[in-house]
Amino acid sequence: MTEVISIKFKDDGAVYYFDPDNKSYTTGSYAIVETSQGIECGMVSEGNHSVDDEKIVQPLKKALRVATKKDMEKVEENKVKAAEAFKICEEKVLNHKLDMKLIEAQYSFDASKIIFFFTSDGRVDFRELVKDLAATFHTRIELRQIGVRDEARMLGGLGICGQPFCCSRFLNGFQPVSIKMAKEQGLSLNPTKISGSCGRLMCCLKYEQDAYEYLLKKTPSIGSTVDTEAGVGVVIDVNVITGNLIVKINENEGLPFKTHRDKVKVLSRGKNKKPVEVSENDEK
């Protein structure tokens, strides 16, 4: 276990761990911390506490000190300056006729650098734009191209669930999501129904995937031959969550009926008719 404090750089942003360096921080206060991008100011979402070592991304950066009133005034001043810089940069992008969409401007805490985030369908030669911006602001300029998922995370919004985007609220990174997950979860494969506002597959498809994979392994698939209380039949429909099966005993014998996966013995699975190993304890 390692003692850390949790820091957010946006009210609804992701949480990052920092080493308190033998200092005490209270939840809701602000702290000056060392990041890979330089010195920044963030809100303490949870004061000194311990977490498992495997949850920490090394090297663990240090929290330098509790933010003062002067520090907070500087943060607000940087926000105002960033908004002005954004407008100026937008005008210069138009003047240079660059195919790029400006997303956000950020001042570093010490105002030694301005980062402009943008999206574009291709590579952009922004060397002349950087020179123009450096001459205007007299500070270090960084232009960073981001993807559509990062754009959604930075701008925020509401998902189809009615909740703020997961990526802007608590996700620390983007995990791979595939159409296979939607298929295994029995969702519509219509892209408009399983895609987020960013146009990519919804991140939440990943959340329940492990549970679905577990249930799919223990649930007979459609086409499986099973031994039921009414005799041997074929599974024609499945509800993976409830475990309910619709089984037809014989094409010419009676109507299909409902049973449960725990009440049947699988003789062969799916269309390939692969036999399933059954222990003696499984036999009825």
Rosetta blueprint (number, residue, H / E / L):
1 M L
2 T E
3 E E
4 V E
5 I E
6 S E
7 I E
8 K E
9 F L
10 K L
11 D L
12 D L
13 G L
14 A L
15 V E
16 Y E
17 Y E
18 F E
19 D E
20 P L
21 D L
22 N L
23 K L
24 S L
25 Y L
26 T L
27 T L
28 G L
29 S L
30 Y E
31 A E
32 I E
33 V E
34 E E
35 T E
36 S L
37 Q L
38 G E
39 I E
40 E E
41 C E
42 G E
43 M E
44 V E
45 S E
46 E E
47 G E
48 N E
49 H E
50 S E
51 V E
52 D L
53 D H
54 E H
55 K H
56 I L
57 V L
58 Q L
59 P L
60 L L
61 K L
62 K E
63 A E
64 L E
65 R E
66 V E
67 A L
68 T L
69 K H
70 K H
71 D H
72 M H
73 E H
74 K H
75 V H
76 E H
77 E H
78 N H
79 K H
80 V H
81 K H
82 A H
83 A H
84 E H
85 A H
86 F H
87 K H
88 I H
89 C H
90 E H
91 E H
92 K H
93 V H
94 L H
95 N H
96 H L
97 K L
98 L L
99 D L
100 M L
101 K E
102 L E
103 I E
104 E E
105 A E
106 Q E
107 Y E
108 S L
109 F L
110 D L
111 A L
112 S L
113 K E
114 I E
115 I E
116 F E
117 F E
118 F E
119 T E
120 S L
121 D L
122 G L
123 R L
124 V L
125 D L
126 F L
127 R H
128 E H
129 L H
130 V H
131 K H
132 D H
133 L H
134 A H
135 A H
136 T H
137 F H
138 H L
139 T L
140 R E
141 I E
142 E E
143 L E
144 R E
145 Q E
146 I L
147 G L
148 V H
149 R H
150 D H
151 E H
152 A H
153 R H
154 M H
155 L H
156 G L
157 G L
158 L E
159 G L
160 I L
161 C L
162 G L
163 Q L
164 P E
165 F L
166 C H
167 C H
168 S H
169 R H
170 F L
171 L L
172 N L
173 G L
174 F L
175 Q L
176 P L
177 V L
178 S L
179 I H
180 K H
181 M H
182 A H
183 K H
184 E H
185 Q L
186 G L
187 L L
188 S L
189 L L
190 N L
191 P H
192 T H
193 K H
194 I H
195 S E
196 G L
197 S L
198 C L
199 G L
200 R L
201 L E
202 M L
203 C H
204 C H
205 L H
206 K H
207 Y L
208 E L
209 Q H
210 D H
211 A H
212 Y H
213 E H
214 Y H
215 L H
216 L H
217 K H
218 K H
219 T L
220 P L
221 S L
222 I L
223 G L
224 S L
225 T E
226 V E
227 D E
228 T E
229 E L
230 A L
231 G E
232 V E
233 G E
234 V E
235 V E
236 I E
237 D E
238 V E
239 N L
240 V L
241 I L
242 T L
243 G L
244 N E
245 L E
246 I E
247 V E
248 K E
249 I L
250 N E
251 E L
252 N L
253 E E
254 G L
255 L L
256 P L
257 F E
258 K E
259 T E
260 H E
261 R H
262 D H
263 K H
264 V L
265 K E
266 V E
267 L E
268 S E
269 R E
270 G L
271 K L
272 N L
273 K L
274 K E
275 P E
276 V L
277 E L
278 V L
279 S L
280 E H
281 N H
282 D H
283 E L
284 K L
